[in-house]
Amino acid sequence: MSKKILIIVDSIDVDDSSGSKANVALINSFIKLDYKVSIYHYTRKPIEIDKASCFVIKERKNNLLYVLSRVQRIFQRTFKINLAKYLEPLFGFSFTFFNDVNSIKAALKKVDVSKIDLILTLSKAASFRPHYAVNKLPTFHDKWMAYIHDPYPFSKYPKPYDWNEPGYKIKEQFFKNLSTNAKYSAFPSFLLKEYMGDIFKNFNKTGLVIPHQIIDVDIKEQTSPSYFERNKFNVLHAGSLMKQRNPEGLIKGFQLFLQNNIEAKENSKLILVGNADYHENMIKIYSKKIPQLHVELSHISFKEVYWLQNHVSVNVILEADSEISPFLPGKFPHCVSANKPIFHLGPKKSETRRLLGDNYTYSSEVTKIDEIVQIFEKLHTEWFHKDKELVLNRPDLIDYLGENHLNEQLTSVFNND
C-alpha cells in the first residue's frame, strides 16, 4: 500500500517565487513515486495539482489578531513608521504572522494524524509559517519532517546576508524548539545541513538531504520573447538580484570580453531578467554603454523564464561575495535540466560548486574580473566551434535531482520507523 504524505505549504503558485516552484517540483516528485499526497496550502486561491488532494487554508478574519494586523498596516502606510521595530522585539513576529499560523493550525486540527505516514512542512523565503504551526501541534511531531530550505533566522545567515532583525532572539528559540520537536529534518543542500547542524545540534541527528527537484514544464506552446535572437551566443541570468547578489562583476567581465573579442560584439548577448531594485541604476548605466546587454526587470512568467533557460547558450548562477554559500538555488535544477553550461559565480565553498565539482571549468568568484573574462572567452570559442550548440551533459546531476535519489531518502526514513 502506498504511503500517505501530508504536505503543509505556504504556496503552490509557481509564479509567485522560486520557493514555490521548488515546492511544487518536490510535490510532483512524490506523486511520480506513487505516494498518496494531500496538500494543505495557504496560497489564498484555489490551485490544483494533478493526482494530489489539495485544500486551501482560509485566512481567519473574525479575531483580534486579524484586526490588529490590519490596524498595523494602515498605521504604517499613513505615518510611514515601521511598527515591527517596536512590536517584534516583544513578540518575535508580526500580528499577520500569528494570524496566518493560527489559520493553518485551525485547518490542520481537522486532520486524522493516525492515517498519515509522514507530515512534511514546506515554506518559502523567510516565512516558515507551516513549521511554526506544526511546532505548536505535539500530536504531529512523531511524523513530522521539517524541510529547511534556507538558514533561519537572518541572525544565523552567513555573511553578507546576516543581520539581527527585530525579535531575532525569539526566532532563534523557535528554531531551536523546531530542531528538537521534528522527528526528521530535510535540507536541499549538504552544506546547508552541515551549516545548520553547527548552530542547532539536533539537526545532525535528524537531518537528511533532499535537493530541489527537476520540474516538468510544458513549453511547446511558449513563444520566443521579442528580445531573444536564436543565432547569438546568449548568456542568461534569470532571477532576483537581491542586494547581496551584485551583478557588476558579471557585467564588467562581459564588457571586457566584448572589447577583447571584436567578432563577439556581433553575435553575443547578455540577458538579465528578474527583479533588481537595489542594482537597477547601476545596471541601466551599463546598458547604455553596452548594446549587447538586455535587461528585463519587469515580472515575466515562469514558463517564459524556463523557455529561455532551455534555449540560451549559457545559464548563469550568481551568488554573493562571501566565504560560504550553503544555499542550493531554486533554479539549479532548471539549469541542469536545460542541459546548457552553467556559468557559476560564487565562492569556492558553495553547494552549487560542490555539485558541479572541483574541476568544473566555468566557475569563478564574483569579483575576479579577469577570470570571468576568460570564462566568457572559453565558452564563446566552444560555442562557435561546436555549431553554436553547447551542452552541460551531467546525467549524474539529473539523477541526483530526480525521483530516484528522493525515493532512496524516503525509503531510509520509512525503514527506520
C-alpha positions as CSV (number, residue, x, y, z in Angstrom):
1,M,0.0,0.0,0.0
2,S,1.3,3.5,-0.9
3,K,2.5,5.6,2.0
4,K,0.4,8.7,2.7
5,I,2.1,12.0,2.9
6,L,0.6,15.2,4.3
7,I,2.2,18.4,3.0
8,I,1.7,21.7,4.6
9,V,3.0,24.6,2.5
10,D,2.9,28.3,2.2
11,S,2.2,28.5,-1.5
12,I,1.9,26.3,-4.6
13,D,1.7,29.1,-7.1
14,V,4.8,28.6,-9.3
15,D,4.7,32.3,-10.4
16,D,5.0,33.9,-7.0
17,S,8.5,32.9,-6.1
18,S,11.4,30.5,-6.7
19,G,10.5,28.8,-3.4
20,S,7.0,27.9,-4.6
21,K,8.5,26.5,-7.8
22,A,10.8,24.3,-5.7
23,N,7.9,23.2,-3.5
24,V,5.7,22.2,-6.5
25,A,8.6,20.3,-8.1
26,L,9.1,18.3,-4.9
27,I,5.4,17.6,-4.6
28,N,5.3,16.3,-8.2
29,S,8.2,14.0,-7.5
30,F,6.3,12.5,-4.5
31,I,3.4,11.9,-6.8
32,K,5.5,10.3,-9.5
33,L,6.8,7.9,-6.8
34,D,3.2,6.9,-6.2
35,Y,2.9,8.3,-2.7
36,K,-0.6,9.4,-1.8
37,V,-0.3,13.1,-1.3
38,S,-2.6,15.6,0.5
39,I,-1.7,19.2,0.4
40,Y,-2.8,22.0,2.8
41,H,-1.7,25.2,1.3
42,Y,-2.0,28.9,2.2
43,T,-1.9,30.3,-1.4
44,R,-5.2,32.2,-0.8
45,K,-6.6,31.0,-4.1
46,P,-7.8,27.6,-5.4
47,I,-4.9,25.7,-7.2
48,E,-5.0,22.0,-8.0
49,I,-2.0,19.7,-8.6
50,D,-2.8,16.6,-10.7
51,K,-3.1,13.4,-8.7
52,A,-2.9,15.2,-5.3
53,S,-5.7,16.2,-2.9
54,C,-5.4,20.0,-2.4
55,F,-7.0,22.0,0.4
56,V,-6.9,25.8,0.5
57,I,-6.3,27.1,4.0
58,K,-8.6,30.0,4.7
59,E,-7.4,33.1,6.5
60,R,-9.2,33.6,9.8
61,K,-10.7,37.1,10.0
62,N,-13.1,37.0,12.9
63,N,-10.4,37.5,15.6
64,L,-8.3,40.2,17.4
65,L,-5.1,39.3,15.6
66,Y,-6.6,39.9,12.2
67,V,-7.9,43.3,13.3
68,L,-4.5,44.3,14.9
69,S,-2.7,43.2,11.7
70,R,-4.8,45.4,9.6
71,V,-4.6,48.4,12.0
72,Q,-0.8,48.0,11.9
73,R,-0.7,48.1,8.1
74,I,-2.9,51.2,7.9
75,F,-0.9,52.9,10.6
76,Q,2.4,52.1,8.8
77,R,1.1,53.3,5.4
78,T,-0.4,56.5,6.9
79,F,2.5,57.6,9.2
80,K,5.4,55.9,7.4
81,I,6.6,54.3,10.7
82,N,7.7,50.7,10.8
83,L,6.0,49.3,13.9
84,A,7.8,46.0,13.5
85,K,10.9,47.6,15.1
86,Y,8.9,48.1,18.3
87,L,6.5,45.1,18.3
88,E,8.6,42.2,17.1
89,P,11.3,42.5,19.8
90,L,8.4,41.9,22.2
91,F,6.5,39.1,20.3
92,G,9.1,37.8,17.8
93,F,6.7,38.0,14.9
94,S,4.1,40.2,13.3
95,F,0.4,40.1,14.1
96,T,-0.1,38.9,10.5
97,F,2.3,36.0,11.1
98,F,0.5,34.9,14.2
99,N,-2.9,35.1,12.5
100,D,-1.6,33.1,9.5
101,V,-0.2,30.5,11.8
102,N,-3.5,30.2,13.7
103,S,-5.3,29.9,10.4
104,I,-3.0,27.0,9.4
105,K,-3.4,25.3,12.8
106,A,-7.2,25.6,12.7
107,A,-7.2,23.8,9.3
108,L,-4.8,21.1,10.5
109,K,-6.9,20.2,13.6
110,K,-9.3,18.5,11.2
111,V,-6.6,16.1,10.0
112,D,-6.6,12.5,11.3
113,V,-2.9,12.1,12.0
114,S,-3.3,8.3,12.6
115,K,-4.0,7.9,8.9
116,I,-0.8,9.8,7.8
117,D,2.6,8.2,7.4
118,L,4.7,11.4,7.0
119,I,3.9,15.1,7.7
120,L,6.1,17.5,5.7
121,T,6.3,21.2,6.2
122,L,7.5,23.4,3.2
123,S,7.9,27.1,3.2
124,K,9.4,29.9,1.1
125,A,11.6,33.0,1.6
126,A,11.8,33.8,5.4
127,S,8.3,32.7,6.2
128,F,8.3,29.2,7.9
129,R,4.7,29.7,8.9
130,P,3.8,26.0,8.3
131,H,6.7,25.0,10.5
132,Y,5.6,27.3,13.3
133,A,2.1,25.9,13.2
134,V,3.1,22.3,13.3
135,N,5.6,23.1,16.1
136,K,2.6,24.0,18.2
137,L,0.8,20.7,17.4
138,P,2.5,18.0,19.5
139,T,0.4,15.2,18.0
140,F,2.1,15.9,14.7
141,H,5.7,15.7,15.9
142,D,6.3,12.0,15.8
143,K,5.6,12.0,12.0
144,W,7.0,15.5,11.2
145,M,9.7,16.2,8.7
146,A,10.7,19.9,8.7
147,Y,12.1,20.9,5.4
148,I,14.6,23.8,5.9
149,H,15.1,25.5,2.5
150,D,17.4,28.3,3.8
151,P,19.2,29.2,7.0
152,Y,17.0,30.7,9.7
153,P,16.6,33.3,11.2
154,F,18.6,36.0,9.4
155,S,20.9,36.4,12.5
156,K,22.1,32.9,11.6
157,Y,22.8,33.6,7.9
158,P,26.3,33.6,6.6
159,K,27.8,37.0,5.8
160,P,26.9,39.2,4.0
161,Y,23.2,38.2,4.5
162,D,23.2,38.2,8.3
163,W,21.5,40.9,10.3
164,N,19.7,41.0,13.7
165,E,16.1,41.5,12.6
166,P,13.5,42.6,15.2
167,G,12.7,39.7,17.6
168,Y,15.7,37.6,16.4
169,K,16.2,36.0,19.8
170,I,12.6,34.7,19.8
171,K,13.0,33.5,16.3
172,E,16.2,31.6,17.3
173,Q,14.4,30.0,20.2
174,F,11.6,28.9,17.8
175,F,14.0,27.2,15.5
176,K,15.8,25.5,18.5
177,N,12.5,24.1,19.5
178,L,11.7,23.0,16.0
179,S,15.1,21.2,15.7
180,T,14.1,19.2,18.8
181,N,10.4,18.6,18.1
182,A,10.6,17.5,14.4
183,K,11.4,13.8,14.1
184,Y,13.2,14.4,10.8
185,S,14.7,17.4,9.2
186,A,15.5,17.8,5.5
187,F,17.7,20.2,3.6
188,P,18.1,20.9,-0.1
189,S,21.8,21.2,0.3
190,F,24.5,19.1,2.0
191,L,26.3,22.3,3.0
192,L,23.1,23.8,4.5
193,K,22.6,20.6,6.6
194,E,26.1,20.9,7.8
195,Y,25.8,24.7,8.4
196,M,22.5,24.5,10.4
197,G,23.8,21.4,12.3
198,D,26.6,23.6,13.6
199,I,24.0,26.0,15.0
200,F,21.2,23.7,16.1
201,K,23.0,20.4,17.0
202,N,19.9,18.2,16.8
203,F,19.8,18.6,13.0
204,N,22.9,16.5,12.9
205,K,20.9,13.6,14.2
206,T,17.7,14.1,12.3
207,G,18.9,15.6,9.0
208,L,18.9,14.3,5.5
209,V,19.5,15.9,2.1
210,I,16.6,16.2,-0.3
211,P,17.7,18.5,-3.1
212,H,15.3,20.7,-5.1
213,Q,13.8,18.6,-7.8
214,I,13.8,18.9,-11.6
215,I,10.4,20.2,-12.7
216,D,8.3,19.2,-15.7
217,V,7.1,22.2,-17.6
218,D,5.4,22.1,-21.0
219,I,6.9,24.9,-23.0
220,K,6.0,23.6,-26.5
221,E,3.4,26.4,-27.0
222,Q,5.6,29.1,-25.4
223,T,6.7,31.7,-28.0
224,S,10.1,33.3,-28.2
225,P,10.4,36.7,-26.5
226,S,10.9,39.6,-28.9
227,Y,14.4,40.3,-27.4
228,F,15.7,36.8,-27.9
229,E,17.8,36.2,-31.1
230,R,18.3,32.5,-31.7
231,N,21.6,32.5,-33.6
232,K,23.5,34.5,-31.0
233,F,25.7,33.5,-28.1
234,N,23.1,34.2,-25.4
235,V,24.1,34.2,-21.8
236,L,21.2,34.4,-19.3
237,H,20.9,35.3,-15.7
238,A,17.3,34.7,-14.6
239,G,16.1,35.5,-11.1
240,S,16.0,38.2,-8.4
241,L,19.2,40.1,-7.9
242,M,19.0,41.0,-4.2
243,K,21.3,43.4,-2.6
244,Q,24.0,40.7,-1.8
245,R,24.0,39.4,-5.4
246,N,25.8,42.1,-7.2
247,P,25.9,41.5,-11.0
248,E,28.5,44.2,-11.7
249,G,31.4,41.7,-11.9
250,L,29.4,39.7,-14.5
251,I,28.6,42.8,-16.5
252,K,32.1,44.2,-16.3
253,G,33.5,40.8,-17.4
254,F,31.1,40.7,-20.3
255,Q,32.1,44.3,-21.3
256,L,35.8,43.4,-21.3
257,F,35.1,40.2,-23.2
258,L,33.5,42.2,-26.0
259,Q,36.3,44.7,-26.0
260,N,38.9,42.0,-26.3
261,N,37.0,40.0,-29.0
262,I,35.7,42.2,-31.8
263,E,33.9,39.3,-33.5
264,A,31.9,38.6,-30.3
265,K,30.3,42.1,-30.5
266,E,28.2,41.0,-33.4
267,N,27.0,37.7,-32.1
268,S,26.9,37.9,-28.3
269,K,24.2,39.0,-25.8
270,L,23.9,39.0,-22.0
271,I,20.3,38.9,-20.8
272,L,19.3,39.8,-17.2
273,V,15.7,39.0,-16.3
274,G,14.1,39.5,-12.9
275,N,13.8,42.0,-10.1
276,A,16.9,44.0,-9.4
277,D,15.7,47.0,-7.4
278,Y,18.9,47.5,-5.5
279,H,21.2,47.4,-8.6
280,E,18.8,48.9,-11.1
281,N,20.6,52.2,-11.5
282,M,24.0,50.6,-12.0
283,I,22.5,48.1,-14.5
284,K,20.8,50.8,-16.5
285,I,24.1,52.8,-16.7
286,Y,25.9,49.8,-18.1
287,S,23.1,49.0,-20.5
288,K,23.5,52.5,-22.1
289,K,27.2,51.7,-22.8
290,I,26.7,48.0,-23.8
291,P,24.1,47.5,-26.6
292,Q,24.6,43.7,-26.2
293,L,23.2,43.9,-22.6
294,H,19.5,43.3,-22.5
295,V,17.7,44.0,-19.2
296,E,14.2,42.8,-18.4
297,L,13.4,44.0,-14.9
298,S,9.6,43.6,-15.1
299,H,8.0,40.3,-13.9
300,I,7.8,37.6,-16.5
301,S,6.1,34.3,-16.2
302,F,7.9,31.1,-15.1
303,K,7.2,29.5,-18.4
304,E,8.9,32.3,-20.3
305,V,11.9,32.0,-18.0
306,Y,12.1,28.3,-18.3
307,W,11.8,28.6,-22.1
308,L,14.8,31.0,-22.1
309,Q,16.8,28.7,-19.9
310,N,16.3,25.9,-22.4
311,H,17.1,28.0,-25.5
312,V,20.0,30.2,-24.5
313,S,23.7,29.2,-24.9
314,V,24.7,29.5,-21.2
315,N,22.8,29.9,-17.9
316,V,24.4,32.0,-15.1
317,I,24.1,31.2,-11.3
318,L,25.2,34.3,-9.4
319,E,25.9,34.2,-5.7
320,A,27.1,36.7,-3.1
321,D,30.7,37.6,-2.5
322,S,31.2,35.5,0.7
323,E,33.2,32.7,2.3
324,I,30.4,30.2,2.0
325,S,27.2,29.8,0.1
326,P,25.3,26.9,1.6
327,F,22.1,27.5,-0.5
328,L,21.0,25.3,-3.3
329,P,19.5,27.9,-5.7
330,G,15.9,27.0,-6.7
331,K,16.9,27.5,-10.3
332,F,19.8,25.0,-10.2
333,P,17.6,22.0,-11.2
334,H,16.1,24.1,-14.1
335,C,19.6,24.9,-15.3
336,V,20.7,21.3,-15.1
337,S,17.6,20.0,-17.0
338,A,18.1,22.7,-19.7
339,N,21.4,20.9,-20.4
340,K,23.3,24.2,-21.1
341,P,26.6,25.0,-19.5
342,I,26.2,26.7,-16.1
343,F,28.4,29.8,-15.6
344,H,28.8,29.8,-11.8
345,L,29.8,33.0,-10.0
346,G,30.3,32.5,-6.3
347,P,32.6,31.3,-3.5
348,K,34.5,28.1,-3.8
349,K,32.7,26.7,-0.7
350,S,29.3,26.7,-2.4
351,E,26.7,24.0,-2.8
352,T,26.5,24.8,-6.5
353,R,30.2,24.4,-6.9
354,R,30.2,21.3,-4.8
355,L,27.7,19.7,-7.1
356,L,29.4,20.9,-10.3
357,G,32.7,19.5,-9.0
358,D,36.1,20.9,-8.1
359,N,37.3,20.6,-11.7
360,Y,34.4,22.3,-13.2
361,T,35.7,24.8,-15.8
362,Y,33.1,27.6,-15.8
363,S,33.3,28.8,-12.2
364,S,34.8,32.0,-10.7
365,E,34.4,34.2,-7.7
366,V,32.2,37.2,-8.3
367,T,35.0,39.8,-8.0
368,K,37.6,38.1,-10.2
369,I,37.0,40.0,-13.4
370,D,39.9,38.5,-15.3
371,E,38.7,35.0,-14.6
372,I,35.2,36.0,-15.7
373,V,36.5,37.4,-19.0
374,Q,38.4,34.2,-19.6
375,I,35.3,32.0,-19.0
376,F,33.3,34.2,-21.4
377,E,36.0,33.7,-24.0
378,K,36.3,30.0,-23.5
379,L,32.5,29.5,-23.7
380,H,32.2,31.7,-26.8
381,T,35.0,29.8,-28.5
382,E,33.4,26.5,-27.8
383,W,30.0,27.7,-28.9
384,F,31.5,29.0,-32.2
385,H,33.3,25.7,-32.9
386,K,30.5,23.4,-31.8
387,D,27.9,24.6,-34.3
388,K,26.5,27.1,-31.8
389,E,25.3,24.4,-29.5
390,L,26.7,23.8,-26.0
391,V,25.6,21.1,-23.6
392,L,26.2,20.5,-19.9
393,N,25.9,16.7,-20.2
394,R,25.6,15.8,-16.5
395,P,23.4,12.7,-16.2
396,D,24.7,12.3,-12.6
397,L,23.1,15.6,-11.6
398,I,19.9,14.7,-13.5
399,D,19.7,11.6,-11.3
400,Y,20.6,13.4,-8.1
401,L,17.9,16.0,-8.6
402,G,15.2,13.4,-9.6
403,E,12.9,10.9,-8.1
404,N,15.3,8.0,-7.7
405,H,17.5,9.9,-5.1
406,L,14.4,11.2,-3.4
407,N,13.0,7.7,-3.1
408,E,16.2,6.5,-1.6
409,Q,16.0,9.1,1.1
410,L,12.3,8.5,1.8
411,T,12.9,4.7,1.9
412,S,15.5,5.2,4.6
413,V,13.1,7.2,6.6
414,F,10.2,4.7,6.4
415,N,12.5,1.8,7.0
416,N,13.7,3.4,10.3
417,D,10.2,3.7,11.6
